[in-house]
Amino acid sequence: MKLPKDLLVLVMKRLLFFSLPIILFLYILYEIILGYQMENLWRTLIPYLVLITIATITSYTNKVREENLEDRLWLEKLEKSTRWRIVENNENKLVLKPGFDYPYNMLSKESLTLKLSEDKATIEGPSYYVDQLAKDLKGRSSKWMRRFASIGAFTLGLVIVSIPVVFESGMYWDLRIRYHNYSMRDVQEIEVQDQYTMGNTVDNTNNYGFGVETRNYFIYVEDNLNLVRTDKDFKMKEYLIQKDGGSGISRLNVAGEWVFYSSGESYNRMKLDGTEDQTIYKQGYVIEPHLMGGWIYFINFEDNHNIYRMDVNGQNLERFIQKRVSDLAIYDNRLIYSYMDEERGYVESVNMDGSDRRLEFETDSSVSNLSRWNDYWYYINGDYRLIRTEGTDPDVYQVPIDDNVSSYIITENGIFYSLHGEDVGYPGDGIYKMDHFGLDKTLVSDATNVEGFVHAGDWLLFHSSDDLQPPTLKRVELDSNSIEIIE
């Protein structure tokens, strides 16, 4: 259904002369003057303003209204009024502009006409202005109602302007944390016996946690939707979750007899036999969750990429580190995280209780997919190059791969990696292998749409496409580089 041309023009005027000035004002105030990062807030604020704009469209459609003028002093009152400005005064016609409804009235140059005929006046213009003028002409416009409307408009403006302050100060998420902890009070409590065993490897988590190894099983994601448990010979396959559509599954962790997984904007757990499926977090996307010592550490995408933690029961949720973090890892019982500050990349670490903060190293770019092998750090920088460094000197590092890296994973047999495809960076194209020093590069597979590397025992699991076919789950034997499809 096509919109009438006049209505389409009105929609564009309201967006350009109402929503856009407010957005521009907020951008200058918070991004430029106060230095707030409002990237996540724009996703909420802009649709909110657009929704208000569209909801008020009918108040500005053209309207014609006829009024009897019993009060002979109406013109004198109009000339003295601060609400209206007469821009044209002919014998039987007045053109007026409103002195309220900023900034729209100033930018849109809307006006209305008042045509006189004996004791009657015909008013034509935007509906809202026509009704307001009619009330003023009849003396029905209440001073107190106008004041109440002004206070309401001021309050709404104050709310809109203060939204970034509420988000930036953390007040909004403080309330959400309280609500979450209250809502999780009745979740079944489990205990983690081993306080130093991680729920998954750092390298698997860097690759979206599509698989995890337990003492007796491999648990992995199939086709992004299904959760599978199998023995270590891949002979006893059992679906824990099997579905045809909906949110994908990723970011696996295990603790005792429980497997934890992400699905859409929730984080969940179930027993290894597929029973007792429970949601322990539903406040938004959980990024790079690492489970250790009965706690789950993760990047909260919704709260400016701050680091959060909660226990394995979804309780005791708290903001752990208030920085805009780009990566998260755990080594030597310390939480490692990276962030940018004034165009420099920093990698810091803290104890698992948040104490003893240390600088591990700094560099001239962002740090993501951080991993460590022996005495070397590996990461993907802002130019998508794989970097290898000891971290002792921020300006001394190696670039083992002089190409855009889509993803990589470190194993005892070497480093497997994929490069950017022609159209997108991830999933990538091709599977390559090199030693830990960046030498002896070998093409393992020329598959496309490579994603979800998982180190599982003597195997590397991944999804990829061959010959323009849909992606399938495969495995690479680490010693021989032979590839098999996982049925």
C-alpha positions as CSV (number, residue, x, y, z in Angstrom):
1,M,0.0,0.0,0.0
2,K,1.5,3.3,-1.1
3,L,1.4,6.4,1.2
4,P,-0.3,9.5,-0.2
5,K,2.3,12.0,-1.5
6,D,1.3,14.7,1.0
7,L,1.5,12.2,3.9
8,L,4.9,11.0,2.7
9,V,6.2,14.6,2.6
10,L,4.9,15.2,6.1
11,V,6.6,12.1,7.4
12,M,9.9,13.3,5.9
13,K,9.4,16.8,7.4
14,R,8.8,15.4,10.8
15,L,11.8,13.2,10.7
16,L,14.1,16.0,9.3
17,F,12.8,18.8,11.4
18,F,11.9,17.0,14.7
19,S,13.8,13.8,15.1
20,L,17.1,14.8,13.4
21,P,17.6,18.0,15.4
22,I,17.1,16.1,18.7
23,I,19.6,13.4,17.6
24,L,22.1,16.0,16.4
25,F,21.7,17.9,19.7
26,L,22.3,14.7,21.8
27,Y,25.3,13.8,19.6
28,I,27.0,17.2,20.1
29,L,26.2,17.2,23.8
30,Y,27.3,13.7,24.7
31,E,29.7,12.5,22.0
32,I,31.6,15.7,21.4
33,I,31.2,17.9,24.5
34,L,31.0,15.2,27.3
35,G,32.8,12.5,25.5
36,Y,30.3,9.7,26.2
37,Q,30.3,6.6,23.9
38,M,26.6,6.2,22.9
39,E,27.0,3.4,20.3
40,N,24.6,1.0,22.1
41,L,22.3,3.8,23.2
42,W,21.6,5.0,19.6
43,R,20.0,1.5,18.9
44,T,17.4,2.3,21.5
45,L,17.1,6.1,21.3
46,I,16.7,6.5,17.6
47,P,13.9,4.0,17.1
48,Y,12.2,5.6,20.2
49,L,12.4,9.1,18.6
50,V,11.2,7.8,15.2
51,L,8.3,6.1,16.9
52,I,7.2,9.3,18.7
53,T,7.6,11.2,15.4
54,I,5.4,8.8,13.5
55,A,2.8,8.6,16.3
56,T,2.3,12.4,16.0
57,I,2.0,12.5,12.2
58,T,-1.8,12.8,12.3
59,S,-1.5,16.0,14.5
60,Y,0.2,17.8,11.6
61,T,-2.0,16.7,8.6
62,N,-3.8,19.6,6.9
63,K,-7.1,20.6,8.5
64,V,-9.8,23.2,7.7
65,R,-12.0,24.4,10.6
66,E,-14.7,27.1,10.7
67,E,-15.3,29.2,13.9
68,N,-17.8,31.9,14.8
69,L,-16.2,35.0,16.1
70,E,-18.4,36.5,18.8
71,D,-15.6,38.4,20.5
72,R,-14.9,41.5,18.5
73,L,-11.6,42.0,20.3
74,W,-10.1,38.7,19.0
75,L,-7.7,40.5,16.6
76,E,-6.4,42.7,19.4
77,K,-5.8,39.7,21.6
78,L,-4.1,37.9,18.7
79,E,-1.7,40.7,18.1
80,K,-0.7,40.8,21.8
81,S,-0.4,37.1,22.0
82,T,3.1,35.6,22.3
83,R,1.8,32.3,21.0
84,W,1.2,33.6,17.5
85,R,3.1,35.8,15.1
86,I,1.2,37.6,12.3
87,V,3.4,37.4,9.1
88,E,0.8,38.6,6.7
89,N,-2.3,40.8,7.3
90,N,-4.6,41.4,4.3
91,E,-8.1,42.8,4.5
92,N,-9.8,39.4,4.9
93,K,-6.9,37.1,5.4
94,L,-4.2,36.5,8.1
95,V,-1.2,34.3,7.8
96,L,0.2,33.2,11.2
97,K,3.1,31.3,12.5
98,P,3.1,29.5,15.9
99,G,5.5,30.7,18.6
100,F,5.6,27.3,20.3
101,D,6.4,23.7,19.3
102,Y,10.2,24.1,18.9
103,P,12.2,23.1,17.0
104,Y,9.8,21.8,14.4
105,N,7.9,25.1,13.8
106,M,11.1,27.0,13.3
107,L,12.7,24.6,10.9
108,S,9.6,23.5,9.0
109,K,8.3,27.0,8.5
110,E,4.7,25.8,8.9
111,S,2.0,28.4,9.0
112,L,-1.8,28.6,8.9
113,T,-4.2,30.9,7.3
114,L,-7.2,32.6,8.8
115,K,-9.8,33.8,6.3
116,L,-12.5,36.2,7.5
117,S,-16.2,36.2,6.4
118,E,-18.6,38.4,8.4
119,D,-18.5,36.9,12.0
120,K,-16.9,33.7,10.9
121,A,-13.3,32.6,10.4
122,T,-12.0,29.7,8.4
123,I,-8.7,28.3,9.7
124,E,-6.5,26.1,7.5
125,G,-3.2,24.5,8.3
126,P,-1.6,21.7,10.4
127,S,-4.3,20.1,12.5
128,Y,-2.5,20.8,15.8
129,Y,-2.0,24.5,15.1
130,V,-5.6,24.9,13.8
131,D,-7.1,23.5,17.0
132,Q,-4.8,25.6,19.2
133,L,-5.7,28.8,17.3
134,A,-9.4,28.0,17.5
135,K,-9.2,27.7,21.3
136,D,-7.3,31.0,21.6
137,L,-9.9,32.8,19.4
138,K,-12.8,31.5,21.4
139,G,-11.0,32.2,24.7
140,R,-11.0,28.5,25.6
141,S,-7.3,28.1,25.9
142,S,-6.5,27.7,29.5
143,K,-3.3,29.3,30.8
144,W,-2.9,26.5,33.3
145,M,-3.4,23.8,30.7
146,R,-0.8,25.5,28.5
147,R,1.5,25.6,31.5
148,F,0.8,22.0,32.2
149,A,1.6,21.0,28.6
150,S,4.8,23.0,28.7
151,I,5.8,21.2,31.9
152,G,5.0,17.9,30.2
153,A,7.1,18.8,27.1
154,F,9.9,19.9,29.3
155,T,9.8,16.7,31.4
156,L,9.8,14.6,28.2
157,G,12.8,16.5,26.9
158,L,14.6,16.1,30.2
159,V,13.9,12.3,30.1
160,I,15.3,12.1,26.6
161,V,18.4,14.1,27.4
162,S,19.0,12.2,30.6
163,I,18.8,8.7,29.1
164,P,22.5,8.7,28.1
165,V,23.5,9.8,31.7
166,V,21.4,7.0,33.2
167,F,23.0,4.5,30.9
168,E,26.6,5.9,31.2
169,S,26.5,6.1,34.9
170,G,25.4,2.4,35.1
171,M,22.1,3.2,37.0
172,Y,20.0,1.4,34.4
173,W,22.0,-1.7,34.6
174,D,22.2,-1.5,38.4
175,L,18.4,-1.9,38.3
176,R,18.6,-4.7,35.8
177,I,21.1,-6.6,37.9
178,R,18.8,-6.3,40.9
179,Y,15.9,-7.6,38.9
180,H,17.9,-10.5,37.5
181,N,19.2,-11.6,40.9
182,Y,15.7,-11.5,42.3
183,S,14.2,-13.4,39.3
184,M,16.9,-16.2,39.7
185,R,16.3,-16.7,43.4
186,D,14.5,-20.0,43.0
187,V,16.8,-21.6,40.4
188,Q,18.1,-25.0,41.5
189,E,21.5,-24.6,43.1
190,I,24.4,-26.7,41.9
191,E,28.0,-26.7,43.2
192,V,31.2,-26.9,41.2
193,Q,33.7,-29.2,43.1
194,D,36.8,-28.3,41.1
195,Q,37.5,-24.6,41.6
196,Y,40.4,-24.5,39.0
197,T,39.0,-26.4,36.1
198,M,37.8,-24.2,33.2
199,G,34.5,-24.8,31.5
200,N,36.1,-24.7,28.0
201,T,39.4,-23.8,26.4
202,V,40.2,-20.2,25.6
203,D,40.7,-21.2,21.9
204,N,37.4,-22.9,21.6
205,T,35.7,-19.9,23.2
206,N,37.5,-17.6,20.8
207,N,35.7,-19.5,18.0
208,Y,32.2,-19.0,19.5
209,G,32.4,-22.1,21.7
210,F,30.8,-24.4,19.2
211,G,32.2,-27.5,21.0
212,V,33.5,-28.6,24.4
213,E,35.2,-31.8,25.7
214,T,34.2,-33.6,28.9
215,R,35.8,-36.7,30.5
216,N,33.6,-39.1,28.5
217,Y,32.0,-37.0,25.7
218,F,32.4,-34.5,23.0
219,I,29.5,-32.0,23.0
220,Y,29.2,-29.8,19.9
221,V,26.9,-27.6,17.8
222,E,25.5,-29.0,14.6
223,D,24.1,-26.7,11.9
224,N,24.1,-23.8,14.4
225,L,20.8,-25.1,15.8
226,N,21.4,-28.6,17.3
227,L,23.3,-29.6,20.4
228,V,24.9,-33.0,20.1
229,R,26.6,-35.3,22.6
230,T,28.8,-38.1,21.3
231,D,31.4,-40.5,22.7
232,K,35.1,-39.8,21.8
233,D,35.0,-42.2,18.8
234,F,32.0,-40.3,17.3
235,K,30.0,-43.5,17.2
236,M,27.2,-42.9,19.9
237,K,25.6,-39.7,18.7
238,E,22.7,-38.3,20.7
239,Y,20.8,-35.0,20.3
240,L,20.4,-32.9,23.4
241,I,18.7,-30.2,21.4
242,Q,17.3,-30.7,17.9
243,K,15.2,-28.0,16.2
244,D,14.4,-26.7,12.7
245,G,14.7,-23.0,13.4
246,G,14.9,-20.3,16.0
247,S,18.0,-18.9,17.8
248,G,21.3,-20.5,17.2
249,I,23.3,-22.3,19.9
250,S,26.9,-21.4,20.8
251,R,29.3,-20.5,23.6
252,L,29.4,-23.9,25.3
253,N,30.9,-24.5,28.8
254,V,30.7,-27.6,31.1
255,A,30.8,-27.9,34.9
256,G,30.3,-31.3,36.4
257,E,27.2,-32.9,34.9
258,W,26.0,-29.7,33.4
259,V,26.5,-28.1,30.0
260,F,26.0,-24.4,29.5
261,Y,25.0,-22.8,26.2
262,S,23.9,-19.5,24.6
263,S,20.7,-19.2,22.6
264,G,19.8,-15.8,21.4
265,E,19.7,-13.3,24.3
266,S,19.7,-16.0,27.0
267,Y,22.3,-18.2,28.6
268,N,21.1,-21.6,29.7
269,R,22.2,-24.9,31.2
270,M,21.1,-28.5,31.1
271,K,22.3,-31.9,32.3
272,L,24.6,-33.9,30.1
273,D,21.7,-36.3,29.4
274,G,19.6,-33.4,28.0
275,T,17.3,-33.1,31.0
276,E,16.5,-30.1,33.3
277,D,17.0,-27.4,30.6
278,Q,17.0,-24.1,32.5
279,T,17.6,-20.4,31.7
280,I,20.0,-18.7,34.1
281,Y,20.4,-15.4,32.3
282,K,18.1,-13.5,29.9
283,Q,19.2,-9.9,30.0
284,G,20.9,-9.8,26.6
285,Y,23.7,-11.3,24.6
286,V,26.5,-13.1,26.5
287,I,29.8,-12.7,24.8
288,E,32.8,-14.9,25.4
289,P,31.6,-16.6,28.6
290,H,34.4,-18.4,30.6
291,L,33.4,-20.7,33.4
292,M,35.8,-21.3,36.3
293,G,35.5,-21.9,40.0
294,G,31.7,-21.8,40.1
295,W,31.6,-18.4,38.3
296,I,30.8,-17.4,34.7
297,Y,32.7,-14.4,33.4
298,F,31.5,-12.8,30.3
299,I,31.3,-9.6,28.2
300,N,27.9,-7.9,28.6
301,F,27.1,-6.7,25.0
302,E,24.2,-4.5,26.3
303,D,26.1,-2.7,29.0
304,N,28.9,-1.0,27.0
305,H,30.9,-4.3,26.7
306,N,31.6,-4.3,30.5
307,I,32.8,-7.5,32.1
308,Y,30.2,-9.2,34.2
309,R,30.2,-12.4,36.3
310,M,27.5,-14.6,37.9
311,D,27.6,-17.9,39.6
312,V,26.7,-21.1,37.8
313,N,23.1,-20.8,39.1
314,G,22.6,-17.4,37.5
315,Q,22.7,-15.7,40.9
316,N,25.0,-13.0,42.3
317,L,25.2,-11.2,39.0
318,E,27.5,-8.2,39.2
319,R,29.5,-5.8,37.0
320,F,33.0,-7.1,37.5
321,I,35.1,-4.6,35.4
322,Q,33.7,-1.4,34.1
323,K,35.6,-1.0,30.8
324,R,34.7,-1.3,27.2
325,V,36.3,-4.7,26.7
326,S,37.0,-6.3,23.3
327,D,38.3,-9.7,24.4
328,L,38.4,-12.0,27.4
329,A,40.5,-15.0,28.4
330,I,41.7,-17.0,31.4
331,Y,45.3,-18.1,32.0
332,D,47.1,-19.1,35.2
333,N,44.0,-18.5,37.2
334,R,43.9,-14.9,36.1
335,L,41.3,-13.1,34.0
336,I,42.8,-11.5,30.9
337,Y,41.0,-8.7,29.0
338,S,41.8,-6.2,26.3
339,Y,40.5,-2.7,25.6
340,M,41.3,0.4,23.6
341,D,42.3,3.8,25.1
342,E,43.3,6.7,22.9
343,E,44.1,4.5,19.9
344,R,46.3,2.2,22.0
345,G,45.4,-1.4,22.8
346,Y,45.9,-2.6,26.3
347,V,45.9,-6.2,27.7
348,E,45.5,-6.4,31.5
349,S,44.8,-9.1,34.0
350,V,43.3,-9.5,37.4
351,N,42.8,-12.3,39.9
352,M,39.5,-14.1,39.7
353,D,38.2,-12.1,42.6
354,G,39.1,-8.8,40.9
355,S,42.3,-8.0,42.9
356,D,45.9,-7.4,41.8
357,R,45.3,-5.6,38.5
358,R,48.3,-5.8,36.1
359,L,49.3,-4.6,32.7
360,E,50.3,-7.6,30.5
361,F,51.3,-5.6,27.4
362,E,50.1,-2.8,25.2
363,T,50.2,-2.4,21.4
364,D,49.3,0.0,18.6
365,S,46.0,-1.6,17.7
366,S,43.0,-3.4,19.1
367,V,43.3,-7.0,20.4
368,S,40.8,-9.7,19.8
369,N,40.8,-13.5,19.8
370,L,43.7,-13.4,22.4
371,S,45.4,-16.7,23.0
372,R,48.7,-17.9,24.5
373,W,51.1,-20.7,23.7
374,N,54.2,-21.2,25.9
375,D,55.7,-17.7,26.3
376,Y,53.9,-16.0,23.4
377,W,50.7,-14.1,23.0
378,Y,48.7,-14.5,19.8
379,Y,45.9,-12.2,18.7
380,I,44.1,-10.6,15.7
381,N,44.7,-6.9,15.5
382,G,42.6,-4.2,14.0
383,D,43.9,-4.9,10.5
384,Y,42.8,-8.5,10.8
385,R,46.5,-9.7,10.9
386,L,47.5,-12.5,13.3
387,I,50.1,-11.2,15.7
388,R,52.6,-13.1,17.7
389,T,54.5,-11.3,20.6
390,E,56.2,-11.9,23.9
391,G,54.5,-8.8,25.2
392,T,57.7,-7.4,26.7
393,D,58.1,-4.6,24.2
394,P,54.8,-3.1,22.7
395,D,56.6,-2.3,19.4
396,V,58.2,-5.7,18.9
397,Y,55.9,-8.4,17.4
398,Q,55.7,-10.7,14.4
399,V,53.0,-11.1,11.8
400,P,53.0,-14.8,11.0
401,I,50.3,-14.4,8.3
402,D,50.4,-11.4,5.9
403,D,46.8,-11.7,5.0
404,N,43.4,-11.0,6.6
405,V,42.7,-13.7,9.1
406,S,39.1,-14.8,9.7
407,S,39.7,-17.2,12.6
408,Y,42.4,-19.3,14.1
409,I,43.0,-22.0,16.8
410,I,46.2,-23.2,18.4
411,T,46.8,-26.9,19.0
412,E,49.8,-28.9,20.0
413,N,50.2,-29.8,16.3
414,G,50.3,-26.2,15.1
415,I,48.0,-23.4,14.3
416,F,45.0,-23.9,12.0
417,Y,43.5,-20.8,10.5
418,S,41.1,-19.5,7.8
419,L,41.3,-16.3,5.7
420,H,38.7,-13.7,4.9
421,G,36.4,-14.7,2.1
422,E,35.7,-12.6,-1.0
423,D,32.5,-11.1,0.4
424,V,32.7,-11.4,4.2
425,G,35.4,-11.7,6.9
426,Y,33.6,-14.5,8.8
427,P,32.9,-17.3,7.9
428,G,36.3,-17.5,6.1
429,D,37.7,-19.4,3.2
430,G,40.2,-22.2,3.2
431,I,41.8,-24.1,6.1
432,Y,45.5,-23.6,6.5
433,K,48.1,-25.0,9.0
434,M,51.4,-23.7,10.2
435,D,53.8,-24.3,13.1
436,H,53.7,-22.1,16.2
437,F,56.4,-19.8,14.7
438,G,54.4,-19.1,11.6
439,L,56.5,-21.4,9.4
440,D,55.7,-24.5,7.2
441,K,52.3,-23.1,6.0
442,T,50.1,-25.8,4.4
443,L,46.7,-25.7,2.7
444,V,44.6,-28.3,4.5
445,S,41.3,-27.6,2.7
446,D,40.0,-25.2,0.1
447,A,36.5,-25.2,1.6
448,T,34.5,-22.0,1.9
449,N,32.3,-20.6,4.7
450,V,34.7,-22.0,7.3
451,E,33.5,-21.4,10.9
452,G,33.4,-22.7,14.4
453,F,36.8,-24.3,15.0
454,V,36.7,-26.7,17.9
455,H,39.7,-28.6,19.4
456,A,38.3,-31.9,20.6
457,G,40.8,-34.6,21.5
458,D,42.9,-35.5,18.4
459,W,40.5,-33.7,16.2
460,L,39.6,-30.3,14.9
461,L,35.9,-29.8,14.2
462,F,34.5,-27.1,11.9
463,H,31.6,-26.3,9.6
464,S,32.3,-25.5,5.9
465,S,30.9,-25.6,2.4
466,D,32.2,-27.6,-0.6
467,D,31.2,-27.1,-4.2
468,L,28.5,-24.5,-3.4
469,Q,26.8,-27.0,-1.0
470,P,25.2,-26.0,2.3
471,P,27.7,-26.0,5.2
472,T,28.3,-29.4,6.9
473,L,30.1,-30.5,10.0
474,K,33.6,-32.0,9.5
475,R,36.6,-33.1,11.4
476,V,40.4,-32.9,10.7
477,E,42.7,-35.4,12.2
478,L,45.5,-33.3,13.8
479,D,48.4,-35.5,12.8
480,S,47.5,-36.5,9.3
481,N,45.3,-33.5,8.3
482,S,42.8,-36.0,6.8
483,I,39.2,-34.7,6.7
484,E,36.0,-36.6,7.4
485,I,32.3,-35.5,7.3
486,I,30.6,-36.1,10.7
487,E,27.3,-37.8,10.0
